[in-house]
């Protein structure tokens, strides 16, 4: 599986889609899971506008985007299941990091 920044690198986002560079390190403690969800929503809104002719967001757009991402992975020879496993690992780590950060906030019995 190619690492981010190689075959499916950030240049695709900038050059072909006209989207600004994504944040370099998505697992930094400065970004919250709400920040991550907001970034994903921006991508989904952009996708919905491009793929569905300006149609306002519909609930099937998310699953359609996932399907199209799978087509993209196939076209680059990426292992979809491995990508999902990595994404799930990041998701869990990000939630654990945020829960630890919340537990260490002042006023939480510390």
Biotite code that builds the C-alpha atoms (Angstrom):
import biotite.structure as struc

atoms = struc.array([
    struc.Atom([0.000, 0.000, 0.000], chain_id="A", res_id=1, res_name="UNK", atom_name="CA", element="C"),
    struc.Atom([1.385, 3.376, -0.936], chain_id="A", res_id=2, res_name="UNK", atom_name="CA", element="C"),
    struc.Atom([1.775, 5.890, 1.855], chain_id="A", res_id=3, res_name="UNK", atom_name="CA", element="C"),
    struc.Atom([-0.119, 9.170, 1.734], chain_id="A", res_id=4, res_name="UNK", atom_name="CA", element="C"),
    struc.Atom([1.895, 11.615, -0.285], chain_id="A", res_id=5, res_name="UNK", atom_name="CA", element="C"),
    struc.Atom([3.013, 9.045, -2.837], chain_id="A", res_id=6, res_name="UNK", atom_name="CA", element="C"),
    struc.Atom([0.798, 7.606, -5.578], chain_id="A", res_id=7, res_name="UNK", atom_name="CA", element="C"),
    struc.Atom([-2.389, 9.160, -4.187], chain_id="A", res_id=8, res_name="UNK", atom_name="CA", element="C"),
    struc.Atom([-0.594, 12.199, -2.842], chain_id="A", res_id=9, res_name="UNK", atom_name="CA", element="C"),
    struc.Atom([-1.739, 15.650, -1.939], chain_id="A", res_id=10, res_name="UNK", atom_name="CA", element="C"),
    struc.Atom([-1.003, 16.890, -5.444], chain_id="A", res_id=11, res_name="UNK", atom_name="CA", element="C"),
    struc.Atom([-4.187, 15.131, -6.599], chain_id="A", res_id=12, res_name="UNK", atom_name="CA", element="C"),
    struc.Atom([-6.245, 17.243, -4.211], chain_id="A", res_id=13, res_name="UNK", atom_name="CA", element="C"),
    struc.Atom([-4.554, 20.476, -5.227], chain_id="A", res_id=14, res_name="UNK", atom_name="CA", element="C"),
    struc.Atom([-4.075, 20.001, -8.937], chain_id="A", res_id=15, res_name="UNK", atom_name="CA", element="C"),
    struc.Atom([-7.116, 18.030, -10.019], chain_id="A", res_id=16, res_name="UNK", atom_name="CA", element="C"),
    struc.Atom([-9.747, 19.055, -7.480], chain_id="A", res_id=17, res_name="UNK", atom_name="CA", element="C"),
    struc.Atom([-8.598, 22.534, -6.566], chain_id="A", res_id=18, res_name="UNK", atom_name="CA", element="C"),
    struc.Atom([-8.790, 21.814, -2.839], chain_id="A", res_id=19, res_name="UNK", atom_name="CA", element="C"),
    struc.Atom([-6.201, 23.333, -0.479], chain_id="A", res_id=20, res_name="UNK", atom_name="CA", element="C"),
    struc.Atom([-3.554, 21.072, 1.025], chain_id="A", res_id=21, res_name="UNK", atom_name="CA", element="C"),
    struc.Atom([-4.951, 18.810, 3.729], chain_id="A", res_id=22, res_name="UNK", atom_name="CA", element="C"),
    struc.Atom([-3.466, 19.118, 7.183], chain_id="A", res_id=23, res_name="UNK", atom_name="CA", element="C"),
    struc.Atom([-0.135, 17.293, 7.240], chain_id="A", res_id=24, res_name="UNK", atom_name="CA", element="C"),
    struc.Atom([-0.623, 15.345, 10.454], chain_id="A", res_id=25, res_name="UNK", atom_name="CA", element="C"),
    struc.Atom([-4.244, 14.454, 11.073], chain_id="A", res_id=26, res_name="UNK", atom_name="CA", element="C"),
    struc.Atom([-3.458, 12.837, 14.422], chain_id="A", res_id=27, res_name="UNK", atom_name="CA", element="C"),
    struc.Atom([-2.106, 15.944, 16.137], chain_id="A", res_id=28, res_name="UNK", atom_name="CA", element="C"),
    struc.Atom([-3.709, 16.683, 19.503], chain_id="A", res_id=29, res_name="UNK", atom_name="CA", element="C"),
    struc.Atom([-4.513, 20.233, 18.356], chain_id="A", res_id=30, res_name="UNK", atom_name="CA", element="C"),
    struc.Atom([-7.174, 18.892, 16.005], chain_id="A", res_id=31, res_name="UNK", atom_name="CA", element="C"),
    struc.Atom([-10.298, 17.569, 17.651], chain_id="A", res_id=32, res_name="UNK", atom_name="CA", element="C"),
    struc.Atom([-12.589, 14.901, 16.279], chain_id="A", res_id=33, res_name="UNK", atom_name="CA", element="C"),
    struc.Atom([-15.090, 17.686, 15.597], chain_id="A", res_id=34, res_name="UNK", atom_name="CA", element="C"),
    struc.Atom([-12.391, 19.365, 13.470], chain_id="A", res_id=35, res_name="UNK", atom_name="CA", element="C"),
    struc.Atom([-11.843, 16.103, 11.613], chain_id="A", res_id=36, res_name="UNK", atom_name="CA", element="C"),
    struc.Atom([-15.583, 15.663, 11.034], chain_id="A", res_id=37, res_name="UNK", atom_name="CA", element="C"),
    struc.Atom([-15.812, 19.230, 9.745], chain_id="A", res_id=38, res_name="UNK", atom_name="CA", element="C"),
    struc.Atom([-12.969, 18.586, 7.282], chain_id="A", res_id=39, res_name="UNK", atom_name="CA", element="C"),
    struc.Atom([-14.713, 15.439, 6.093], chain_id="A", res_id=40, res_name="UNK", atom_name="CA", element="C"),
    struc.Atom([-17.989, 17.333, 5.702], chain_id="A", res_id=41, res_name="UNK", atom_name="CA", element="C"),
    struc.Atom([-16.259, 19.937, 3.532], chain_id="A", res_id=42, res_name="UNK", atom_name="CA", element="C"),
    struc.Atom([-14.959, 17.152, 1.298], chain_id="A", res_id=43, res_name="UNK", atom_name="CA", element="C"),
    struc.Atom([-18.406, 15.542, 1.200], chain_id="A", res_id=44, res_name="UNK", atom_name="CA", element="C"),
    struc.Atom([-20.130, 18.816, 0.305], chain_id="A", res_id=45, res_name="UNK", atom_name="CA", element="C"),
    struc.Atom([-17.576, 19.423, -2.450], chain_id="A", res_id=46, res_name="UNK", atom_name="CA", element="C"),
    struc.Atom([-18.067, 15.871, -3.731], chain_id="A", res_id=47, res_name="UNK", atom_name="CA", element="C"),
    struc.Atom([-21.855, 16.196, -3.600], chain_id="A", res_id=48, res_name="UNK", atom_name="CA", element="C"),
    struc.Atom([-21.738, 19.387, -5.638], chain_id="A", res_id=49, res_name="UNK", atom_name="CA", element="C"),
    struc.Atom([-19.416, 17.909, -8.273], chain_id="A", res_id=50, res_name="UNK", atom_name="CA", element="C"),
    struc.Atom([-20.800, 14.375, -8.506], chain_id="A", res_id=51, res_name="UNK", atom_name="CA", element="C"),
    struc.Atom([-24.479, 15.211, -8.157], chain_id="A", res_id=52, res_name="UNK", atom_name="CA", element="C"),
    struc.Atom([-24.753, 18.356, -10.245], chain_id="A", res_id=53, res_name="UNK", atom_name="CA", element="C"),
    struc.Atom([-25.213, 20.828, -7.425], chain_id="A", res_id=54, res_name="UNK", atom_name="CA", element="C"),
    struc.Atom([-27.946, 18.763, -5.804], chain_id="A", res_id=55, res_name="UNK", atom_name="CA", element="C"),
    struc.Atom([-28.188, 19.540, -2.108], chain_id="A", res_id=56, res_name="UNK", atom_name="CA", element="C"),
    struc.Atom([-26.709, 16.908, 0.168], chain_id="A", res_id=57, res_name="UNK", atom_name="CA", element="C"),
    struc.Atom([-28.648, 13.669, 0.402], chain_id="A", res_id=58, res_name="UNK", atom_name="CA", element="C"),
    struc.Atom([-27.954, 10.829, 2.832], chain_id="A", res_id=59, res_name="UNK", atom_name="CA", element="C"),
    struc.Atom([-26.829, 8.508, 0.037], chain_id="A", res_id=60, res_name="UNK", atom_name="CA", element="C"),
    struc.Atom([-24.021, 10.894, -0.986], chain_id="A", res_id=61, res_name="UNK", atom_name="CA", element="C"),
    struc.Atom([-21.765, 9.604, 1.805], chain_id="A", res_id=62, res_name="UNK", atom_name="CA", element="C"),
    struc.Atom([-22.085, 5.979, 0.701], chain_id="A", res_id=63, res_name="UNK", atom_name="CA", element="C"),
    struc.Atom([-21.675, 7.075, -2.931], chain_id="A", res_id=64, res_name="UNK", atom_name="CA", element="C"),
    struc.Atom([-18.463, 8.905, -2.006], chain_id="A", res_id=65, res_name="UNK", atom_name="CA", element="C"),
    struc.Atom([-17.171, 5.801, -0.243], chain_id="A", res_id=66, res_name="UNK", atom_name="CA", element="C"),
    struc.Atom([-17.925, 3.742, -3.343], chain_id="A", res_id=67, res_name="UNK", atom_name="CA", element="C"),
    struc.Atom([-16.125, 6.244, -5.543], chain_id="A", res_id=68, res_name="UNK", atom_name="CA", element="C"),
    struc.Atom([-13.170, 6.254, -3.164], chain_id="A", res_id=69, res_name="UNK", atom_name="CA", element="C"),
    struc.Atom([-13.036, 2.490, -3.576], chain_id="A", res_id=70, res_name="UNK", atom_name="CA", element="C"),
    struc.Atom([-12.937, 2.967, -7.366], chain_id="A", res_id=71, res_name="UNK", atom_name="CA", element="C"),
    struc.Atom([-10.062, 5.424, -6.845], chain_id="A", res_id=72, res_name="UNK", atom_name="CA", element="C"),
    struc.Atom([-8.204, 2.931, -4.658], chain_id="A", res_id=73, res_name="UNK", atom_name="CA", element="C"),
    struc.Atom([-8.714, 0.218, -7.279], chain_id="A", res_id=74, res_name="UNK", atom_name="CA", element="C"),
    struc.Atom([-7.395, 2.484, -10.027], chain_id="A", res_id=75, res_name="UNK", atom_name="CA", element="C"),
    struc.Atom([-4.182, 2.991, -8.030], chain_id="A", res_id=76, res_name="UNK", atom_name="CA", element="C"),
    struc.Atom([-3.841, -0.662, -7.062], chain_id="A", res_id=77, res_name="UNK", atom_name="CA", element="C"),
    struc.Atom([-4.472, 0.073, -3.385], chain_id="A", res_id=78, res_name="UNK", atom_name="CA", element="C"),
    struc.Atom([-5.777, -2.604, -1.037], chain_id="A", res_id=79, res_name="UNK", atom_name="CA", element="C"),
    struc.Atom([-9.204, -1.304, 0.044], chain_id="A", res_id=80, res_name="UNK", atom_name="CA", element="C"),
    struc.Atom([-9.430, -3.557, 3.097], chain_id="A", res_id=81, res_name="UNK", atom_name="CA", element="C"),
    struc.Atom([-5.977, -2.439, 4.259], chain_id="A", res_id=82, res_name="UNK", atom_name="CA", element="C"),
    struc.Atom([-6.987, 1.205, 3.780], chain_id="A", res_id=83, res_name="UNK", atom_name="CA", element="C"),
    struc.Atom([-10.117, 0.640, 5.866], chain_id="A", res_id=84, res_name="UNK", atom_name="CA", element="C"),
    struc.Atom([-8.089, -1.110, 8.556], chain_id="A", res_id=85, res_name="UNK", atom_name="CA", element="C"),
    struc.Atom([-5.646, 1.796, 8.706], chain_id="A", res_id=86, res_name="UNK", atom_name="CA", element="C"),
    struc.Atom([-8.514, 4.309, 8.767], chain_id="A", res_id=87, res_name="UNK", atom_name="CA", element="C"),
    struc.Atom([-10.160, 2.421, 11.617], chain_id="A", res_id=88, res_name="UNK", atom_name="CA", element="C"),
    struc.Atom([-6.875, 2.317, 13.544], chain_id="A", res_id=89, res_name="UNK", atom_name="CA", element="C"),
    struc.Atom([-6.545, 6.099, 13.143], chain_id="A", res_id=90, res_name="UNK", atom_name="CA", element="C"),
    struc.Atom([-10.176, 6.635, 14.139], chain_id="A", res_id=91, res_name="UNK", atom_name="CA", element="C"),
    struc.Atom([-9.768, 4.639, 17.348], chain_id="A", res_id=92, res_name="UNK", atom_name="CA", element="C"),
    struc.Atom([-6.453, 6.327, 18.205], chain_id="A", res_id=93, res_name="UNK", atom_name="CA", element="C"),
    struc.Atom([-7.968, 9.768, 17.642], chain_id="A", res_id=94, res_name="UNK", atom_name="CA", element="C"),
    struc.Atom([-10.928, 8.996, 19.904], chain_id="A", res_id=95, res_name="UNK", atom_name="CA", element="C"),
    struc.Atom([-8.640, 7.596, 22.589], chain_id="A", res_id=96, res_name="UNK", atom_name="CA", element="C"),
    struc.Atom([-6.407, 10.681, 22.386], chain_id="A", res_id=97, res_name="UNK", atom_name="CA", element="C"),
    struc.Atom([-9.390, 12.999, 22.693], chain_id="A", res_id=98, res_name="UNK", atom_name="CA", element="C"),
    struc.Atom([-10.838, 11.051, 25.617], chain_id="A", res_id=99, res_name="UNK", atom_name="CA", element="C"),
    struc.Atom([-7.465, 11.201, 27.406], chain_id="A", res_id=100, res_name="UNK", atom_name="CA", element="C"),
    struc.Atom([-7.235, 14.937, 26.747], chain_id="A", res_id=101, res_name="UNK", atom_name="CA", element="C"),
    struc.Atom([-10.736, 15.472, 28.107], chain_id="A", res_id=102, res_name="UNK", atom_name="CA", element="C"),
    struc.Atom([-9.936, 13.420, 31.216], chain_id="A", res_id=103, res_name="UNK", atom_name="CA", element="C"),
    struc.Atom([-6.885, 15.613, 31.894], chain_id="A", res_id=104, res_name="UNK", atom_name="CA", element="C"),
    struc.Atom([-8.755, 18.913, 31.540], chain_id="A", res_id=105, res_name="UNK", atom_name="CA", element="C"),
    struc.Atom([-8.919, 21.155, 34.613], chain_id="A", res_id=106, res_name="UNK", atom_name="CA", element="C"),
    struc.Atom([-12.092, 20.669, 36.601], chain_id="A", res_id=107, res_name="UNK", atom_name="CA", element="C"),
    struc.Atom([-12.209, 16.941, 35.884], chain_id="A", res_id=108, res_name="UNK", atom_name="CA", element="C"),
    struc.Atom([-11.114, 15.829, 39.314], chain_id="A", res_id=109, res_name="UNK", atom_name="CA", element="C"),
    struc.Atom([-7.385, 16.356, 38.688], chain_id="A", res_id=110, res_name="UNK", atom_name="CA", element="C"),
])
